[in-house]
Amino acid sequence: MEGAGDHIAERNGVFISVDMEGMAGIVHLHQVMRGMPEYERSCRLMTAETNAAITGARRAGADRIVVNDSHGDMRNFLLDELDDGVEVISGADKPFSMGAGLDSTFEVAFFVGYHASVGSERAVMDHTYGGRTIYAVRINGRPQSEATLNAALAGSFGVRTALITGDRTTVEEAARDLPGIEGVVVKEALGRQAARSFHPVEACRRIEQSAHAAYSRRDSRPLYRPSGPFTLEIDWMNASMADLSVQIPQVQRAGGRTVRYETGDFKTCYQMMLAMLVMATPAAYQYPR
């Protein structure tokens, strides 16, 4: 496909990472699991909110947009309903996972449909990367969310993080760590699997408006570049996961279910987190059907 993956000398355009738990109207695990009756409807909501972000960015002048499906098996978009002017990255087991496709050619990153970090209060389906595996993730002692991890990955390429959408806790959490980011609250959690939400059409209106603002004022958006060296610590759900993780060279045991890894490079830190997640997952419980 002409244009896909081509090197571009100057920064141009928007990278959009799209999750599902943070969409308007989505509150329950069964809505975001393939094979469940409500799943296809959620794919439609996910596609619509993504289209809204694309439309807003394009109205503000963006002429290159790459969208990365970042939920579950990462094959959730209804492609025949997705804006036909974008490139799409689909499928799991890809380099950098939720950040697959990020590179130094982009101006900004958008995070659409995101959720809060694991352990957050009043947050819909809070977790950080591994809902069945990870109890907590810290880098240099600071708790991480998927938003901060992916913003730091973007920052390692010199890409600013301009927009995040999700529930109120998600947006407020991101604003604390990424001051200056444009945020769209599409729902307020009443519990981990309950929320008061805008109608999906209204949510899309708000996302389009904020995407336009995010790209229009892109130079003022946060460039999140934590300073190294980096100490990655993961608290797993159980000790068996730590047993499996420490089979990777240079990963150290730091407690019964805690492991530690040190590096001077953030991209390597991020990749190691993903590698340990692969190692630990066989020790996870299986979702009930």
ABEGO torsion letter per residue (X at the ends): XBGBGBBBABBBEBBBBBBAAABBGBABAAAABBGBAAAAAAAAAAAAAAAAAAAAAAAAGBABBBBBBABEAGBABBAAABBAABBBBBEBGBBGEAABGBBAABABBBBBGBBBBBGBBGBBGBBBGBAAABABBBBGGBBBBAAAAAAAAAAAAGBBBABBBEBAAAAAAAAAABBGBBBBBABBBABAABBBBBBAAAAAAAAAAAAAAAAAAAAABBBBBBBOBBBBBBBBABAAAAAAAAABBGBBBAEAABBBBBBABAAAAAAAAAAAAAAAAAABBBBBX
